[in-house]
């Protein structure tokens, strides 16, 4: 089976390193799937859920914040600020973060603070979405 080298790197840890047969990344204009021997490219990654399949056929997921992915020479290197497994997400904490971000967005702030709070809200919503999908299984 065709596979590629996959490294998922967060700012504080190496989340995954190994071989994979497919990865689906959240991009600004929708999901982007990458298979073995994909054309070289750089992909902007937005907060959301990354799904990948290992060479053993195991489907894995992780919730990521913004970053980018480099696809080059049958290797995918995903670099994001944060990456975590859906099972490790504290639902109460994520809900509190979502409420804080919404409240901050309601207040009139600078453009920089607006975008920071918008990213915090997107991250909280993607974390809660991943947890709800996990519970539905």
matplotlib code that plots the C-alpha trace (Angstrom):
import matplotlib.pyplot as plt

x = [0.0, 1.3, 2.1, 3.9, 5.9, 3.7, 4.8, 2.3, 4.1, 2.5, 4.4, 5.0, 5.3, 5.5, 2.0, 2.6, 5.4, 5.0, 3.7, 0.2, -1.9, -4.2, -4.6, -7.5, -6.7, -9.0, -8.2, -9.7, -11.8, -12.7, -11.0, -7.9, -7.1, -3.5, -2.6, 0.8, 2.9, 0.8, 2.0, 4.3, 2.4, 1.9, -1.5, -2.8, -4.5, -7.4, -8.7, -10.6, -10.2, -7.5, -8.2, -5.5, -5.1, -2.0, -0.4, -2.1, -5.5, -6.2, -8.2, -7.0, -8.2, -6.7, -8.0, -5.6, -5.4, -4.1, -0.8, 0.3, 1.2, 4.1, 3.7, 7.0, 8.7, 6.1, 6.3, 3.7, 4.8, 1.9, 2.9, 0.3, 0.1, -1.8, -2.8, -4.8, -6.8, -10.5, -10.5, -8.2, -10.4, -12.0, -15.6, -16.3, -13.1, -13.8, -17.3, -16.0, -13.4, -16.2, -18.3, -15.3, -14.4, -18.0, -18.2, -14.9, -16.2, -19.3, -17.2, -15.8, -12.0, -9.1, -8.9, -6.0, -8.0, -11.0, -8.9, -7.4, -10.8, -12.2, -9.4, -10.1, -13.7, -12.9, -10.6, -13.2, -15.8, -13.6, -12.7, -16.4, -17.3, -14.7, -15.9, -19.5, -18.5, -16.6, -19.7, -21.9, -19.8]
y = [0.0, 3.5, 5.6, 8.8, 10.1, 12.2, 14.5, 16.5, 19.1, 21.5, 24.4, 22.4, 18.8, 16.3, 15.0, 12.2, 10.9, 7.8, 6.5, 7.3, 6.5, 9.6, 12.9, 15.4, 18.9, 21.8, 24.6, 28.1, 27.0, 23.5, 20.2, 19.1, 15.4, 14.3, 10.8, 9.3, 10.9, 14.1, 17.1, 19.4, 22.3, 24.5, 24.5, 27.0, 25.2, 26.7, 25.5, 22.2, 18.5, 16.6, 13.0, 10.6, 6.9, 5.0, 2.2, -0.2, 1.1, 2.9, 6.1, 8.8, 12.4, 15.4, 18.9, 21.6, 25.4, 27.4, 26.7, 25.2, 21.9, 21.3, 18.5, 17.7, 14.5, 12.1, 13.7, 15.7, 18.0, 19.7, 22.6, 24.1, 26.0, 23.3, 19.7, 17.4, 14.2, 14.6, 12.2, 14.7, 17.7, 19.1, 19.9, 22.3, 24.3, 24.4, 25.7, 28.4, 29.4, 29.7, 31.9, 34.1, 34.6, 35.4, 38.0, 39.6, 39.8, 41.6, 44.3, 47.0, 46.3, 47.0, 45.1, 43.0, 42.0, 41.2, 38.7, 37.2, 36.6, 35.3, 32.7, 31.7, 31.2, 29.1, 26.9, 26.4, 25.6, 23.0, 21.4, 21.1, 19.8, 17.1, 16.0, 15.8, 13.7, 11.4, 10.9, 10.2, 7.1]
z = [0.0, -0.8, 2.2, 3.1, 6.1, 8.4, 11.2, 13.2, 15.2, 17.8, 19.3, 22.5, 21.4, 18.6, 18.3, 15.8, 13.7, 11.4, 8.1, 6.9, 3.8, 3.9, 5.8, 5.6, 6.7, 7.5, 5.1, 4.6, 1.6, 2.8, 3.6, 1.7, 1.4, 0.8, -0.4, -1.1, -3.9, -3.8, -5.6, -3.6, -2.0, 1.1, 2.7, 5.2, 8.1, 10.1, 13.5, 13.1, 13.1, 11.2, 10.3, 9.1, 8.5, 9.6, 7.5, 9.9, 8.8, 12.1, 11.7, 14.0, 14.7, 16.3, 16.9, 15.7, 15.8, 12.9, 11.2, 7.9, 6.2, 3.9, 1.3, -0.3, -1.6, -0.2, 3.2, 5.0, 7.8, 9.7, 11.9, 14.2, 17.5, 19.3, 18.6, 20.9, 20.8, 21.1, 24.2, 26.0, 25.7, 28.8, 27.7, 30.5, 29.9, 26.2, 26.8, 29.2, 26.6, 23.9, 26.2, 27.0, 23.4, 22.5, 25.3, 24.1, 20.6, 21.8, 23.3, 21.1, 21.0, 18.6, 15.3, 16.7, 19.7, 17.5, 15.4, 18.5, 20.0, 16.7, 16.6, 20.2, 19.4, 16.3, 18.4, 21.2, 18.6, 16.8, 20.2, 21.1, 17.7, 17.9, 21.3, 20.2, 17.2, 19.5, 21.7, 18.7, 17.8]

ax = plt.figure().add_subplot(projection="3d")
ax.plot(x, y, z, "-o")
ax.set_aspect("equal")
plt.show()
